[in-house]
Amino acid sequence: MKKPASIIKATLSWLGFGGPEDHAHGAHDHDSEHGHTHGVIDPSITATERGIWAIKWSFVILAITFLGQLGIVLISGSVALLADTIHNLGDAATAIPLWVAFRLIQRGTSKRFTYGYGRVEDLAGVLIVLIILFSALVAGYQAIDRLLDPQPIQHLLWVAVAGVIGFIGNELVAVFRIRVGRQMNSAALIADGYHARTDGLTSLAVVVGAAGVWLGFPLADPIIGLLITAAIFAIVWQSGKAIFTRLLDGVDPQVIDDIRHAAAHVDNIHDVSNVRARWLGHQLVAELDITLVGNATIDQANTVVSEVEHELVSHLPALQSAHIRIRPPQSTNGATQTETPGTSVSPRF
């Protein structure tokens, strides 16, 4: 039997209150299998196509959920169920900005947008967070309104069934989006998955509210609605923090540690400095300076750079490119030893 602490931890993780999503690639573990997939298809194209595929199926599932609930709203006249149905329609609508974002990413780079359109995915994430915030405000308004002015609910059994339908539809979409989002390192898709999960809980609140009315406690629905609103606001904070961190070129410190750790696997490196990284959508771009041991020839420096590239890809599957510079070693008095051949090597892969 699971301990209460384990149950609480599992529940919080299910709701999206686990570790930061910014390092969905996971810490590198030498004692376990990496599970990397090496193929001939460009990983960025594969990720984009998979993202579009996830968005399409999410839209289909939520559209079916919305239509199923709408039919019951028309015969029951339930205000709570109507609000939940509107939420599910909003969930389906979030597929539109994400679909546009992934389509733009497919265009690749240009003379004007030399880094591509990866930032569009983060902007889509901002829009999704705003939609989550709007949903929270609507849920809060509905809960307070029903608390102050309770309304009778007809066809309670059908209302409960509609709530279950809403929960199942949202949970399917949540699991689907979060899983694919973690595989792609897409903060926008993960945020949208947790949005679907919180709205699934809102659907269950409809069921509990219907049960409360049936038991003679009409205020059960608005009270639970307020609790769900608080949970939605918490998701707004977490998702917004992840999205805006990426917009400001922020990364989880573990990413920088992984880059240094990867370079440490290569021989003849004296020091690693000026390590930087940022996300462009679901792809990671990094740059670092390395100082070699002693004086190295151009061929030796290129060999080291190639080995560093290999280690970086092994440790960071989401890495799209790395800019690696060879810095000359320092003498004991701090002066640069100018006899070192080749002071800058900047590969792009």
Buried (B, 14 or more C-beta within 10 A) or exposed (E): EEEEEEEEBEEEEBBBBEEBBBBBBBEBEEEEEEEEEEEEEEBBEEBBEBBBEBBEBBBEBBBBBBEBBBBBBEEBBBBBBBBBBBBBBBBBBBBEBBBBBBBBBBEEEEEEBEBBBBBBBBBBBBBBBEBBBEBBBBBBEBBBBBBEEEBEBEBBEBBBBBBEBBBBBBBBBBBBBBBBBBBBBBBBBBBBBBBBBBBBBBBBBBBBBBBBBBEEEBEBBBBBBBEBBEBBBBBBEBBBBBBBBBBEEBBBEBBBBBBEBBBEBBEBBEEBEEBBBBBBBBBBBBBBBBBBEEEBEEEBBBBBBBBBBBBBBBBBBBBBBBBBBBBBBEEEEEEEEEEBBBEEBEBEE
